[in-house]
Amino acid sequence: MAAEVARAERLQIMLREDELRALDDWRFARRMPSRAAAIRELLKRGLAADGFSVVESGAKSGDFRVTESAESAESAESNEANSSN
């Protein structure tokens, strides 16, 4: 038997009838076990499409910079210049 996943937070959302119908249609077409599972899958896919992936354990808030450090920016510029030559 699979180990249960602990979920400490509850998220409630309000949907219009057409949104709920679209969710259910998507869920049933993919044989998802529940609306919650379908929403989690859609969230995971949306984040992945936006370039966000699951974070490794032990990551620190400093690992999520909006801008690059000076060293990594210089390295990226150098790599870009070398590839254009």
C-alpha positions in Angstrom: 0.0 0.0 0.0 1.3 3.5 -0.9 2.3 5.8 1.9 -0.1 8.7 2.4 1.1 12.2 1.6 0.7 14.7 4.3 -1.0 17.9 3.1 -1.1 20.5 5.9 -2.7 23.4 3.9 -6.2 23.6 2.5 -6.9 25.8 -0.5 -10.4 26.7 -1.4 -11.3 28.2 -4.8 -14.6 29.4 -6.3 -15.3 28.4 -9.9 -18.0 29.4 -12.3 -20.1 26.5 -13.7 -18.3 26.5 -17.0 -14.9 26.4 -15.3 -16.0 23.5 -13.1 -17.3 21.7 -16.2 -14.0 22.2 -18.0 -12.1 20.9 -15.0 -14.3 17.8 -14.8 -14.1 17.2 -18.6 -10.3 17.4 -18.4 -10.2 15.2 -15.3 -12.5 12.5 -16.7 -10.7 12.4 -20.0 -7.5 11.6 -18.1 -9.2 9.3 -15.6 -8.0 11.4 -12.6 -9.3 10.1 -9.3 -10.5 13.4 -7.9 -10.9 17.1 -8.6 -8.1 17.8 -6.2 -5.8 15.5 -8.0 -6.7 17.1 -11.3 -6.1 20.6 -9.9 -2.7 19.5 -8.5 -1.7 18.1 -11.9 -2.8 21.2 -13.7 -0.9 23.3 -11.3 2.2 21.2 -11.7 1.9 21.4 -15.5 1.4 25.1 -15.4 4.4 25.7 -13.3 6.6 23.5 -15.4 5.4 25.3 -18.6 6.5 28.5 -16.9 10.0 27.1 -16.3 9.4 26.3 -12.6 10.5 22.9 -11.4 10.2 21.1 -8.1 12.8 22.4 -5.7 15.5 20.2 -4.2 15.3 19.6 -0.5 17.6 22.0 1.4 17.2 24.9 -1.1 17.6 28.3 0.5 15.6 31.5 -0.3 18.8 33.0 -1.8 18.7 30.3 -4.5 15.6 32.1 -5.9 17.1 35.3 -7.2 15.2 37.7 -9.4 18.4 39.0 -10.9 21.7 37.1 -11.5 24.8 37.7 -9.4 27.6 39.7 -11.1 29.7 36.6 -11.6 27.0 34.5 -13.3 26.0 37.5 -15.5 29.6 37.9 -16.7 29.8 34.2 -17.4 26.6 34.3 -19.4 27.8 37.3 -21.4 31.1 35.5 -22.1 29.3 32.3 -23.2 27.0 34.4 -25.5 30.0 36.2 -27.1 31.9 33.0 -27.7 28.9 31.3 -29.3 28.3 34.2 -31.7 31.9 34.0 -33.1 
